[in-house]
Amino acid sequence: PDTRELFVQDMASQSIKLMSTLGLVVSQLQHSNELEPVIRDLALRHLAYGVKACHYDNVRIALLSMLRMVLNGGRKEDAIAAWQRAYDGLTLVMVEAAYPDDAKVLS
């Protein structure tokens, strides 16, 4: 609720954007050199929208919670751990780009 004002479009549209971005990141994990400039640009756009470094933790909590609810099977915890590592890596690059002083705390 405390971040609702950051979303000027409807939440369905925001959900599609989030999933699209996560899909791009996952599809390009093997090409991190090409992906990093895209992620840094995304971070700067988020900064312009009013996103704060602490908001990345909120998204992390929500993403991992959603994964725990929807994933099934014996490899569930492995999948969640992989998503957690991927998100943490993404966040580190984004925070480093948008909030260089805060990135020192995360690394």
Secondary structure as GFF3:
##gff-version 3
##sequence-region A 1 107
A	DSSP	three_ten_helix	4	6	.	.	.	ID=ss1
A	DSSP	alpha_helix	11	27	.	.	.	ID=ss2
A	DSSP	three_ten_helix	29	31	.	.	.	ID=ss3
A	DSSP	alpha_helix	32	49	.	.	.	ID=ss4
A	DSSP	alpha_helix	55	70	.	.	.	ID=ss5
A	DSSP	alpha_helix	76	98	.	.	.	ID=ss6
A	DSSP	alpha_helix	100	106	.	.	.	ID=ss7
###
